Amino acid sequence: MTFEEFAGARLQSLLRYATVLTGDPHLAQDIVQDVLVRVHSRWGKVSRYDAPEQYVRRAILNAYISWRRRWSVRNLVSFGAPPDQVAPEPIEAGPSELWHRLAGLPRRQRAVLALRYYEGFTDAEIADLLGCSAGTVRAHASRALASLRAELGGARPNTYLEAL
């Protein structure tokens, strides 16, 4: 399979995957484009792998994690009044509110939830992508869901994640 055939067949799936990770379709496009440019130069080697799509998805995940790290170090964003002067928002346990809450999770926890509930990956597959153990994946998922439950007032965030 040529790179052009691969990119044409899998582009929409890769964009959806990156959008779930980032929560921002424009950033997802940037990340996928950067990854595909890098993969194109190595396609001869990548295409010989048993699962070139898994290689590309891992590259997207790594690019997302690296981007978040670089962005958080280089950008300080102010959103209105200081936190101590803002009244707490009422929390609705709906899918749009859940997207907002997912954005507040640490990047690895968010990645685990996206891979588990959106992509349908097993803990072993997620562990392989993240380069950690399956137990670490379960710990990330548990912490992320506990955090979301606390923020959503006891609602079951995993049912909303599965609905997305």
N, C-alpha and C positions, 0 to 999 in steps of 0.2 A: 504494500500500500504506500502510495506517495504521501508526502506531507500535505499537499493540497487536498487530496482525497480525505485524509484524516481530519484536517481542519474543517473542511466543508461538511463532513458528516457529523462531527462532534462539537462544533462551535456553540450551538445553542445550549446543549447540555452543560458545557463548560462554563458558559456565561451564567446559567441558572445556579450552578454550584457556587461560583464566585460571588454571586449576588446574595445567596443565603449566608455565606461566610461574612461578607462585608456589610450587608444591610444597605448598600448603596450601589445601584446599577451602573452609575458612571465610574465609580472606583473599580467595580468588578470588571468593566470593559478595559480599563487601563491595566489592571493586573493580568487579565487573560492575554491582552495584546503583548505585554512585556514578556510573559512566559512563552507565548507562541513564537515570538521573535528569537528568544534564546534557544528554544527547542528546534526551530527550523535549522539553525546552524549545526546542530548535532543530530539531525534526523536519521542519518545513516546508522548511527549507533543506537538511538532510541527505538527505531523501528524493528531492530533485532530482538528487543525484549519480548517476553511472553505477553506482557500487558502494557503496551505503550500508553494507553489512556490512564492507567494507574500512575505511571511515571509523571504524566502531565498534571494530573490532579494533585499529586504530592507537591509538584513544583508550584502550583497555584496556592496550595495551603502554606508552603514555606514563604512564598512571596507575600501573602497576606499577613503572616505573622511578622515578617521582617518589616513590611510597610508600617504596621501598627507601631512597632518598636521605634522606627525612625521618626514617624509622624509625632508620636507623643513626646519625644525628646525635643523636636524642633519647633513645635507649635503650642502656643498657650492661647486657648480660646476662652473668651468670656461670654457668657450667656445671660446678660441682664444683671440683676441685683445679686450681691453676695449671698451664699447659701443660708446664712443665719437670718436674712431679711426676707426670705421667700416662704410663703405659706405652703405646706405640703399639698400636693395635688391629690384629688380623689383618684383612687386606683380602680380601673375597670379591668376585669379579667377577660378581655377580648383579644383577638389576634393582633389588631393594630397596636394595642398597648403592649402586648408581648414582644413585638418587634422592637419597640422602644426599650423595653427592659433587657432584651437580649444584647442590645448595643452596649449596655453598661457592664456586661460580664467580662471577666478577663478573657483574652483572645483564645487561649487553649480550651477553656470551658465552653466558649461559644462555638469553637470549631467542633468539639466533641458532640454538642447537641445538634449542630447542623449535619454532621456526618451520620449521626445515629438516627435522627428523626426525619431528616429531609432526604438524605441519600440512602438510608436503610442499611448502612454498614454495620457489621458485627463489631463487638469490642476488639476482637483480634485484628480485623481489618483496619480499624481506627488506630490501634496501637502500632501497626505496621506503618501507617501513613505518618503518624506523629513521632515515631521512633522511640516509643516507650512501652511499658508493659500493659497488659490488659487490665491489671489491677489499678494502674494509674488512670486509665481511661474511665473505669468505673468510679474512681474517686472524683475525677473532674466532673463527671455527669451528676454524681450525687451532690456535690457542692453547688453546682450550677442550679440544679432543680430545687435544692433547699433555699438558695438565695432567691430564686424566682417565687417560690411558695411564700416566703416571708414578705416579699414586696407585694405580692398579689393577695395578701390576706388569707392564705390557706387554700386558694384555688389550685387546681391541678394543671400546672403549666404544660405537662407532657401531653395532655389531650389536645391543647391548642397547637403545640408543636406538630403533632401528628396531622392535624387538620390543615396545616400550611402546606 
